[in-house]
Amino acid sequence: MTAPTTDRFAAPRPTPKPGILDIAAYVGGKSKIEGVAHPVKLSSNENILGSSDKAKAAYRDAVDRMHMYPDGKGSALRAAIAAHYRLEVERITLGDGSDEIFALLNQVYLEPGDNIVQGEHGFAAYAIGARACQGEVRFAKEPGQRVAVDEIVKCVDERTRLVFVANPANPTGTWLTGEEIRALHAALPPSVVLVLDGAYAEFCTDPRFEDGLDLARNAENVIVTRTFSKLHGLAALRVGWGYGPAGIIEPLERIRPPFNTSIPAQDAAIAALADLDFQQRSVALVEQWRAWLTQQIGGLGLEVTPSAANFVLINFPATPGKTALEAEAFLASKGYLVRAVGNYNLPNAIRVTVGLEEHNRAVVDLLREFVSR
């Protein structure tokens, strides 16, 4: 319930500003099943191969510097990112995961009454950050569970400051072509920042896909964010980065916490970038088993949304006994954690991370058992 807006000074105890208590806290994928010591976790889109051995070694080597503050600018990591992606180092910012960059963007650009636009199934962190700044969140329709340029543009008005697009999207896995992203950018006023969240970009290998970095290099109102949590398997270390024009990066740097990425995280991320073999194996596994899961689960009579990420979204009927929530519970009873996504306006779907071969085959067998009951 929203706290009263009048005379907060005279309140009997500290009172959050209006809107804070209306925000639904972020809920991550489940990690535990009561009575199951080691469940198979396919609920958070983590890299099922773990982390690069080189990244693990770099993390261990950092132990003797635990008493020291990290380089506040993350200079070595920014240089490594710039070299890997052929970017200008001064146009890169680091975040405590890409989530922090979303929050900082909202802080920089939103005043009370301003708005952001995102897809109706878009990542919850965008909206949480906007509402914390007393901004309005506008949800554009996603026909076929896919962001539509026209629907985004319909929601934009003179108070729009940010448009968030994950490409590929979470939790649907759908994606926009480079042509569509450029069309969206061209349709936006130059005062609106287009935020391209590329958390899953490495898993989309279709030649029509573009990661947005060239667009961000040449436009004044585009920022691309990336993360080390997915492909590189460093989710626990919380390292993200953003690339954009100086006019966006410079104000972010003014309010970014000074030591928001740790020494072990920076060192592990640098090592992970250099381990091309681990990256290639991770992408190859996802490409192989994502297609297999889509085909096999579709053969059970369930609709699988075409995905370009490291997960698949499975759609269920609303028929009692066959629903998405019941499927999630059934899989959990067998030791497999997946993610129901009703909080993303997808009450009839579950999201399943691509696992190892034995995990993927088990999920299909269990779903076959579920739909046959």
Buried (B, 14 or more C-beta within 10 A) or exposed (E): EEBEEEEEEEEEEEBEBBBEEEBEEEEEBBEEBEEBEEBBBBBBBBBBBEBBEBBBEBBEEBEEEEEEEBBEBBEEBBEBBBEEBEBEBEBBBBBBBBBBBBBBBBBBBBEEEBBBBBBBBBBBBBBBBBBBBBBBBBBBBBEEBBBBBEBBBEBBEEBBBBBBBBBBBBBBBBBBBBEBBBBBBEBBEEEBBBBBBBBBBBBBEEEEBBBBBEBBBEBEBBBBBBBBBBBBBBBEBBBBBBBBBEEBBBBBBEEBEEEBBBBBBBBBBBBBBBBEEBBEEBBEBBBEBBEBBBEBBEEBEBBBBBBBBBBBBBBBBEEEEBBBEBBBEBBBEBBBBBBBBEEBBBBBBBBBBBBEEEBBBBBBEBBBEBBEE
